[in-house]
């Protein structure tokens, strides 16, 4: 082997070693990571921050307390989530789902078209070989549900190397870790959907069969007990005059999956299983989860599918919004 061949062989060896090290370094430990793991691996992941309140990502909130030169928020009183974890890329919530007409009805918060979602992820700096962590404000269960819905959508389109940050940005700030302000910057990614996993999605027709007792799946309604019973209803999603739940649906409110009295960290899966028994919900059987819009139910899907390992669970993304606007029957003042 001459000198040139030796040099090329050595360079190739180094390149392969570097690629190997990079791949092994970016493997996520599981579908849920904590703040310490993220801080240790921040430069090796793509971090997406999905929020409705996009201004809070960029600006310091009034009354948020002083910020020291290192960028660590010093809080007094109720925790305020202002700013973002260093390197995080803002994903506006309104871009994550889609509006479209179905059977003559204008519906919202639906699974986006493949091309639209690909463009969103590319704009957010996601490559097909990225290690991806999703965070959100984290102050409420609803914030955690937004992150779970983005997680579900990524899974639907074939992307697997993704995790949620437990407690989101609120947990990061509570621990006095460094935060940044201003707009996010991302180099365009090459993300392409590699699949459309229809086994993760339930249609209205699927749910209609369950309501008629024509299927073997368990239908779980993750809305509040008051909504389930028909005492109240979401004016934002339910068609006027509609209250109650789909016949045969079991109630298991999403507030029992994550802390609703503080930072919305996810409860231990074994505790959730114990609570599920009390609600007569079987966490090990094929299940369809639903809520008002398919967002809050995404968190129940995440816990059951990803943390408990039940791969026979689906999400009805149209949920009560589609069901009620398409004139399907409801029952109230009873527990199925």
C-alpha positions as a Markdown table, in Angstrom:
| # | Residue | x | y | z |
|---|---|---|---|---|
| 1 | Unk | 0.0 | 0.0 | 0.0 |
| 2 | Unk | 1.5 | 3.3 | -1.0 |
| 3 | Unk | 1.4 | 6.6 | 1.0 |
| 4 | Unk | -1.7 | 7.9 | -0.8 |
| 5 | Unk | -3.6 | 4.7 | -0.2 |
| 6 | Unk | -2.5 | 4.6 | 3.4 |
| 7 | Unk | -3.7 | 8.2 | 3.9 |
| 8 | Unk | -7.1 | 7.5 | 2.2 |
| 9 | Unk | -7.6 | 4.4 | 4.3 |
| 10 | Unk | -6.8 | 6.3 | 7.5 |
| 11 | Unk | -9.2 | 9.1 | 6.6 |
| 12 | Unk | -12.0 | 6.6 | 5.8 |
| 13 | Unk | -11.4 | 4.9 | 9.1 |
| 14 | Unk | -11.7 | 8.2 | 11.0 |
| 15 | Unk | -14.8 | 9.1 | 9.1 |
| 16 | Unk | -16.5 | 5.8 | 9.9 |
| 17 | Unk | -15.5 | 6.1 | 13.5 |
| 18 | Unk | -16.9 | 9.6 | 13.7 |
| 19 | Unk | -20.1 | 8.6 | 12.1 |
| 20 | Unk | -20.4 | 5.6 | 14.5 |
| 21 | Unk | -19.7 | 7.8 | 17.5 |
| 22 | Unk | -22.3 | 10.3 | 16.3 |
| 23 | Unk | -25.0 | 7.6 | 15.9 |
| 24 | Unk | -24.4 | 6.0 | 19.2 |
| 25 | Unk | -24.3 | 9.4 | 21.0 |
| 26 | Unk | -27.8 | 10.5 | 19.8 |
| 27 | Unk | -29.8 | 7.4 | 20.8 |
| 28 | Unk | -32.5 | 8.5 | 23.1 |
| 29 | Unk | -32.9 | 6.6 | 26.4 |
| 30 | Unk | -36.6 | 6.2 | 25.9 |
| 31 | Unk | -39.8 | 8.1 | 25.0 |
| 32 | Unk | -39.6 | 10.3 | 28.1 |
| 33 | Unk | -36.4 | 12.2 | 29.2 |
| 34 | Unk | -35.7 | 14.3 | 32.2 |
| 35 | Unk | -34.1 | 17.8 | 32.4 |
| 36 | Unk | -30.7 | 16.4 | 33.5 |
| 37 | Unk | -30.4 | 14.1 | 30.6 |
| 38 | Unk | -31.4 | 16.9 | 28.2 |
| 39 | Unk | -28.9 | 19.3 | 29.6 |
| 40 | Unk | -26.1 | 16.6 | 29.3 |
| 41 | Unk | -27.1 | 16.0 | 25.6 |
| 42 | Unk | -28.4 | 19.3 | 24.5 |
| 43 | Unk | -25.9 | 19.7 | 21.7 |
| 44 | Unk | -26.7 | 16.3 | 20.3 |
| 45 | Unk | -30.5 | 16.6 | 19.8 |
| 46 | Unk | -32.9 | 18.8 | 17.9 |
| 47 | Unk | -35.2 | 20.4 | 20.5 |
| 48 | Unk | -38.7 | 21.5 | 19.5 |
| 49 | Unk | -40.8 | 23.7 | 21.7 |
| 50 | Unk | -44.5 | 23.5 | 20.8 |
| 51 | Unk | -46.7 | 26.3 | 22.1 |
| 52 | Unk | -49.9 | 28.2 | 21.6 |
| 53 | Unk | -48.5 | 31.2 | 23.4 |
| 54 | Unk | -45.7 | 31.9 | 20.9 |
| 55 | Unk | -44.8 | 35.3 | 22.5 |
| 56 | Unk | -43.8 | 33.6 | 25.7 |
| 57 | Unk | -41.1 | 31.8 | 23.8 |
| 58 | Unk | -39.4 | 35.0 | 22.8 |
| 59 | Unk | -40.1 | 37.5 | 25.5 |
| 60 | Unk | -39.6 | 37.9 | 29.2 |
| 61 | Unk | -42.9 | 38.0 | 31.0 |
| 62 | Unk | -43.8 | 40.8 | 33.4 |
| 63 | Unk | -43.3 | 39.8 | 36.9 |
| 64 | Unk | -41.2 | 36.8 | 35.9 |
| 65 | Unk | -38.4 | 38.0 | 38.2 |
| 66 | Unk | -34.9 | 39.1 | 37.5 |
| 67 | Unk | -32.6 | 37.3 | 35.1 |
| 68 | Unk | -29.0 | 37.0 | 36.0 |
| 69 | Unk | -26.2 | 37.4 | 33.5 |
| 70 | Unk | -26.1 | 33.6 | 32.9 |
| 71 | Unk | -29.7 | 33.7 | 31.8 |
| 72 | Unk | -31.1 | 31.8 | 34.8 |
| 73 | Unk | -34.5 | 33.1 | 35.8 |
| 74 | Unk | -34.8 | 33.9 | 39.5 |
| 75 | Unk | -38.4 | 33.3 | 40.4 |
| 76 | Unk | -40.5 | 34.4 | 43.3 |
| 77 | Unk | -44.1 | 33.5 | 43.7 |
| 78 | Unk | -45.9 | 31.4 | 41.0 |
| 79 | Unk | -43.6 | 30.1 | 38.3 |
| 80 | Unk | -43.8 | 31.9 | 35.0 |
| 81 | Unk | -42.6 | 30.3 | 31.8 |
| 82 | Unk | -40.9 | 33.0 | 29.8 |
| 83 | Unk | -38.1 | 32.2 | 27.3 |
| 84 | Unk | -36.9 | 28.9 | 26.1 |
| 85 | Unk | -34.3 | 26.2 | 26.6 |
| 86 | Unk | -31.1 | 27.1 | 24.7 |
| 87 | Unk | -31.2 | 25.9 | 21.1 |
| 88 | Unk | -34.9 | 25.2 | 21.2 |
| 89 | Unk | -36.9 | 25.7 | 18.0 |
| 90 | Unk | -40.4 | 27.2 | 18.3 |
| 91 | Unk | -43.2 | 25.1 | 16.7 |
| 92 | Unk | -46.4 | 27.2 | 16.7 |
| 93 | Unk | -49.2 | 25.0 | 17.8 |
| 94 | Unk | -51.5 | 26.2 | 15.0 |
| 95 | Unk | -49.1 | 24.6 | 12.5 |
| 96 | Unk | -49.2 | 21.1 | 14.0 |
| 97 | Unk | -52.8 | 20.3 | 13.1 |
| 98 | Unk | -55.1 | 21.0 | 10.1 |
| 99 | Unk | -58.5 | 22.3 | 9.2 |
| 100 | Unk | -60.5 | 20.8 | 6.4 |
| 101 | Unk | -64.0 | 19.9 | 5.3 |
| 102 | Unk | -65.2 | 16.4 | 6.0 |
| 103 | Unk | -68.6 | 15.3 | 4.8 |
| 104 | Unk | -69.7 | 18.9 | 4.3 |
| 105 | Unk | -68.6 | 19.9 | 7.8 |
| 106 | Unk | -65.7 | 22.3 | 8.5 |
| 107 | Unk | -63.5 | 20.6 | 11.1 |
| 108 | Unk | -60.3 | 21.6 | 12.9 |
| 109 | Unk | -57.4 | 20.0 | 14.9 |
| 110 | Unk | -57.1 | 17.1 | 12.5 |
| 111 | Unk | -54.0 | 15.2 | 11.3 |
| 112 | Unk | -52.2 | 17.4 | 8.8 |
| 113 | Unk | -51.5 | 16.4 | 5.2 |
| 114 | Unk | -48.2 | 14.7 | 4.7 |
| 115 | Unk | -46.6 | 17.4 | 2.6 |
| 116 | Unk | -47.6 | 20.2 | 5.1 |
| 117 | Unk | -46.1 | 18.3 | 8.0 |
| 118 | Unk | -42.9 | 17.6 | 6.1 |
| 119 | Unk | -42.5 | 21.3 | 5.4 |
| 120 | Unk | -43.1 | 22.2 | 9.1 |
| 121 | Unk | -40.5 | 19.7 | 10.3 |
| 122 | Unk | -38.0 | 20.8 | 7.7 |
| 123 | Unk | -38.5 | 24.4 | 8.7 |
| 124 | Unk | -38.0 | 23.4 | 12.3 |
| 125 | Unk | -34.6 | 21.8 | 11.4 |
| 126 | Unk | -35.5 | 18.2 | 11.7 |
| 127 | Unk | -33.6 | 15.6 | 9.6 |
| 128 | Unk | -34.6 | 12.0 | 9.2 |
| 129 | Unk | -31.6 | 10.9 | 11.3 |
| 130 | Unk | -32.2 | 13.5 | 14.1 |
| 131 | Unk | -32.6 | 12.7 | 17.7 |
| 132 | Unk | -35.6 | 14.7 | 18.6 |
| 133 | Unk | -36.8 | 16.0 | 21.9 |
| 134 | Unk | -40.2 | 17.8 | 22.3 |
| 135 | Unk | -40.9 | 20.3 | 25.0 |
| 136 | Unk | -43.6 | 22.8 | 25.8 |
| 137 | Unk | -44.5 | 25.3 | 28.5 |
| 138 | Unk | -45.2 | 22.4 | 30.9 |
| 139 | Unk | -47.2 | 24.4 | 33.4 |
| 140 | Unk | -50.5 | 22.6 | 32.7 |
| 141 | Unk | -51.6 | 19.1 | 31.5 |
| 142 | Unk | -52.8 | 20.8 | 28.3 |
| 143 | Unk | -49.3 | 21.9 | 27.6 |
| 144 | Unk | -48.0 | 18.4 | 27.9 |
| 145 | Unk | -50.9 | 17.2 | 25.7 |
| 146 | Unk | -49.7 | 19.5 | 22.9 |
| 147 | Unk | -46.2 | 17.9 | 23.0 |
| 148 | Unk | -47.8 | 14.4 | 23.0 |
| 149 | Unk | -49.9 | 15.3 | 20.0 |
| 150 | Unk | -46.8 | 16.4 | 18.0 |
| 151 | Unk | -45.1 | 13.1 | 19.2 |
| 152 | Unk | -48.1 | 11.1 | 17.9 |
| 153 | Unk | -48.0 | 12.9 | 14.6 |
| 154 | Unk | -44.3 | 12.2 | 14.1 |
| 155 | Unk | -44.9 | 8.5 | 14.9 |
| 156 | Unk | -47.8 | 8.4 | 12.5 |
| 157 | Unk | -45.5 | 9.7 | 9.7 |
| 158 | Unk | -42.8 | 7.1 | 10.5 |
| 159 | Unk | -40.4 | 9.0 | 12.7 |
| 160 | Unk | -39.3 | 7.0 | 15.8 |
| 161 | Unk | -36.2 | 8.6 | 17.4 |
| 162 | Unk | -38.3 | 11.1 | 19.5 |
| 163 | Unk | -38.9 | 11.7 | 23.2 |
| 164 | Unk | -40.9 | 14.1 | 25.4 |
| 165 | Unk | -39.2 | 16.3 | 28.0 |
| 166 | Unk | -41.0 | 15.4 | 31.3 |
| 167 | Unk | -42.3 | 18.7 | 32.9 |
| 168 | Unk | -41.3 | 20.7 | 29.8 |
| 169 | Unk | -39.7 | 24.1 | 30.0 |
| 170 | Unk | -41.4 | 24.8 | 33.3 |
| 171 | Unk | -39.4 | 22.0 | 35.0 |
| 172 | Unk | -36.3 | 23.4 | 33.4 |
| 173 | Unk | -36.9 | 26.9 | 34.7 |
| 174 | Unk | -37.9 | 25.6 | 38.2 |
| 175 | Unk | -34.5 | 23.9 | 38.4 |
| 176 | Unk | -32.8 | 27.3 | 37.6 |
| 177 | Unk | -31.2 | 26.0 | 34.4 |
| 178 | Unk | -30.1 | 28.5 | 31.7 |
| 179 | Unk | -32.8 | 30.0 | 29.5 |
| 180 | Unk | -32.7 | 32.2 | 26.4 |
| 181 | Unk | -35.0 | 34.8 | 24.9 |
| 182 | Unk | -35.6 | 35.9 | 21.3 |
| 183 | Unk | -36.6 | 34.0 | 18.1 |
| 184 | Unk | -35.4 | 30.6 | 17.4 |
| 185 | Unk | -33.1 | 29.8 | 14.5 |
| 186 | Unk | -33.0 | 26.5 | 12.6 |
| 187 | Unk | -31.1 | 25.3 | 9.6 |
| 188 | Unk | -33.6 | 23.7 | 7.1 |
| 189 | Unk | -33.8 | 20.0 | 7.7 |
| 190 | Unk | -34.4 | 17.1 | 5.2 |
| 191 | Unk | -37.3 | 15.4 | 7.0 |
| 192 | Unk | -39.5 | 13.2 | 4.9 |
| 193 | Unk | -42.3 | 11.0 | 6.0 |
| 194 | Unk | -41.3 | 7.4 | 5.7 |
| 195 | Unk | -44.7 | 5.9 | 6.5 |
| 196 | Unk | -48.4 | 6.6 | 7.2 |
| 197 | Unk | -49.2 | 4.4 | 10.2 |
| 198 | Unk | -52.9 | 4.1 | 9.9 |
| 199 | Unk | -52.9 | 1.6 | 12.7 |
| 200 | Unk | -52.4 | 4.6 | 15.1 |
| 201 | Unk | -55.4 | 6.5 | 13.8 |
| 202 | Unk | -59.1 | 5.7 | 14.4 |
| 203 | Unk | -61.8 | 7.1 | 12.2 |
| 204 | Unk | -65.3 | 8.2 | 13.0 |
| 205 | Unk | -66.6 | 5.0 | 11.3 |
| 206 | Unk | -64.4 | 2.9 | 13.6 |
| 207 | Unk | -65.8 | 4.6 | 16.6 |
| 208 | Unk | -69.3 | 4.3 | 15.3 |
| 209 | Unk | -68.9 | 0.5 | 15.2 |
| 210 | Unk | -67.7 | 0.5 | 18.8 |
| 211 | Unk | -70.7 | 2.6 | 19.9 |
| 212 | Unk | -73.0 | 0.0 | 18.3 |
| 213 | Unk | -71.1 | -2.8 | 20.1 |
| 214 | Unk | -69.7 | -4.1 | 16.8 |
| 215 | Unk | -66.0 | -4.1 | 17.8 |
| 216 | Unk | -63.7 | -5.5 | 20.4 |
| 217 | Unk | -61.7 | -2.4 | 21.2 |
| 218 | Unk | -62.2 | -0.4 | 24.4 |
| 219 | Unk | -63.3 | 3.2 | 23.8 |
| 220 | Unk | -61.9 | 5.6 | 26.4 |
| 221 | Unk | -63.1 | 9.2 | 26.8 |
| 222 | Unk | -60.4 | 11.3 | 28.5 |
| 223 | Unk | -62.5 | 14.5 | 29.0 |
| 224 | Unk | -63.5 | 15.7 | 32.4 |
| 225 | Unk | -66.2 | 13.7 | 34.3 |
| 226 | Unk | -68.5 | 16.7 | 34.0 |
| 227 | Unk | -68.2 | 16.7 | 30.3 |
| 228 | Unk | -68.6 | 12.9 | 30.1 |
| 229 | Unk | -71.8 | 13.0 | 32.1 |
| 230 | Unk | -73.2 | 15.9 | 30.1 |
| 231 | Unk | -73.2 | 18.5 | 32.9 |
| 232 | Unk | -71.2 | 20.8 | 30.7 |
| 233 | Unk | -69.6 | 20.9 | 27.2 |
| 234 | Unk | -66.9 | 22.6 | 25.3 |
| 235 | Unk | -68.3 | 25.4 | 23.3 |
| 236 | Unk | -65.2 | 25.5 | 21.3 |
| 237 | Unk | -65.4 | 22.0 | 20.0 |
| 238 | Unk | -68.9 | 20.6 | 20.6 |
| 239 | Unk | -71.8 | 21.4 | 18.2 |
| 240 | Unk | -74.4 | 23.6 | 19.9 |
| 241 | Unk | -76.9 | 21.6 | 22.0 |
| 242 | Unk | -74.6 | 18.5 | 22.3 |
| 243 | Unk | -73.6 | 17.1 | 25.7 |
| 244 | Unk | -72.6 | 13.8 | 27.1 |
| 245 | Unk | -70.5 | 10.9 | 25.7 |
| 246 | Unk | -70.5 | 8.2 | 23.0 |
| 247 | Unk | -72.4 | 5.1 | 24.1 |
| 248 | Unk | -70.1 | 2.5 | 25.5 |
| 249 | Unk | -67.2 | 4.9 | 26.2 |
| 250 | Unk | -65.4 | 4.5 | 29.5 |
| 251 | Unk | -64.4 | 7.6 | 31.4 |
| 252 | Unk | -60.7 | 8.1 | 32.4 |
| 253 | Unk | -59.9 | 11.9 | 32.6 |
| 254 | Unk | -56.6 | 13.0 | 31.3 |
| 255 | Unk | -55.9 | 14.8 | 34.5 |
| 256 | Unk | -55.2 | 11.4 | 36.0 |
| 257 | Unk | -52.2 | 10.9 | 33.7 |
| 258 | Unk | -50.2 | 13.9 | 34.7 |
| 259 | Unk | -50.0 | 16.4 | 37.5 |
| 260 | Unk | -52.7 | 19.0 | 37.2 |
| 261 | Unk | -51.8 | 20.9 | 40.4 |
| 262 | Unk | -48.3 | 22.0 | 39.5 |
| 263 | Unk | -45.8 | 21.4 | 36.8 |
| 264 | Unk | -47.4 | 18.8 | 34.5 |
| 265 | Unk | -44.9 | 15.9 | 35.0 |
| 266 | Unk | -46.3 | 12.5 | 34.0 |
| 267 | Unk | -47.4 | 10.2 | 36.8 |
| 268 | Unk | -45.6 | 6.9 | 37.3 |
| 269 | Unk | -47.1 | 4.4 | 34.9 |
| 270 | Unk | -47.8 | 1.9 | 37.7 |
| 271 | Unk | -49.8 | 4.5 | 39.6 |
| 272 | Unk | -51.8 | 5.2 | 36.5 |
| 273 | Unk | -52.5 | 1.5 | 36.1 |
| 274 | Unk | -53.8 | 1.4 | 39.6 |
| 275 | Unk | -56.1 | 4.3 | 39.0 |
| 276 | Unk | -57.2 | 2.8 | 35.7 |
| 277 | Unk | -58.5 | -0.3 | 37.6 |
| 278 | Unk | -60.7 | 2.0 | 39.7 |
| 279 | Unk | -62.2 | 3.4 | 36.5 |
| 280 | Unk | -62.7 | 0.0 | 35.0 |
| 281 | Unk | -60.2 | 0.8 | 32.2 |
| 282 | Unk | -57.9 | -2.0 | 31.0 |
| 283 | Unk | -54.5 | -0.6 | 30.0 |
| 284 | Unk | -53.5 | -3.8 | 28.3 |
| 285 | Unk | -56.3 | -4.3 | 25.7 |
| 286 | Unk | -56.8 | -2.7 | 22.3 |
| 287 | Unk | -58.1 | 0.8 | 22.9 |
| 288 | Unk | -59.3 | 3.9 | 21.1 |
| 289 | Unk | -58.7 | 7.2 | 23.0 |
| 290 | Unk | -60.7 | 10.3 | 22.4 |
| 291 | Unk | -61.5 | 13.7 | 24.0 |
| 292 | Unk | -62.9 | 17.0 | 22.6 |
| 293 | Unk | -60.4 | 17.4 | 19.8 |
| 294 | Unk | -57.9 | 14.5 | 19.9 |
| 295 | Unk | -55.3 | 16.6 | 21.7 |
| 296 | Unk | -55.8 | 15.8 | 25.4 |
| 297 | Unk | -56.3 | 12.1 | 24.4 |
| 298 | Unk | -52.9 | 12.2 | 22.8 |
| 299 | Unk | -51.3 | 12.2 | 26.3 |
| 300 | Unk | -53.3 | 9.1 | 27.2 |
| 301 | Unk | -52.2 | 7.5 | 24.0 |
| 302 | Unk | -48.6 | 8.4 | 24.7 |
| 303 | Unk | -48.6 | 7.0 | 28.2 |
| 304 | Unk | -50.3 | 3.7 | 27.2 |
| 305 | Unk | -48.5 | 3.2 | 23.9 |
| 306 | Unk | -45.1 | 4.4 | 24.8 |
| 307 | Unk | -44.6 | 4.0 | 28.5 |
| 308 | Unk | -46.9 | 1.0 | 29.2 |
| 309 | Unk | -46.0 | -0.7 | 25.9 |
| 310 | Unk | -49.5 | -1.4 | 24.7 |
| 311 | Unk | -49.1 | -1.2 | 20.9 |
| 312 | Unk | -52.7 | -1.8 | 20.2 |
| 313 | Unk | -54.0 | 1.7 | 21.0 |
| 314 | Unk | -55.3 | 4.3 | 18.6 |
| 315 | Unk | -56.2 | 8.0 | 18.6 |
| 316 | Unk | -59.5 | 9.3 | 17.3 |
| 317 | Unk | -58.2 | 12.7 | 16.2 |
| 318 | Unk | -61.7 | 14.0 | 15.2 |
| 319 | Unk | -63.0 | 13.1 | 18.6 |
| 320 | Unk | -66.1 | 14.9 | 20.0 |
| 321 | Unk | -65.6 | 17.8 | 17.6 |
| 322 | Unk | -66.2 | 15.6 | 14.5 |
| 323 | Unk | -68.7 | 13.3 | 16.2 |
| 324 | Unk | -71.0 | 16.1 | 17.4 |
| 325 | Unk | -70.8 | 18.3 | 14.3 |
| 326 | Unk | -71.7 | 15.3 | 12.1 |
| 327 | Unk | -74.8 | 14.7 | 14.2 |
| 328 | Unk | -73.9 | 11.4 | 15.9 |
| 329 | Unk | -75.8 | 10.3 | 19.0 |
| 330 | Unk | -74.7 | 10.9 | 22.6 |
| 331 | Unk | -75.8 | 9.6 | 26.0 |
| 332 | Unk | -75.6 | 11.5 | 29.3 |
| 333 | Unk | -76.0 | 11.1 | 33.0 |
| 334 | Unk | -74.7 | 7.6 | 33.0 |
| 335 | Unk | -71.4 | 5.8 | 33.4 |
| 336 | Unk | -70.7 | 3.0 | 30.9 |
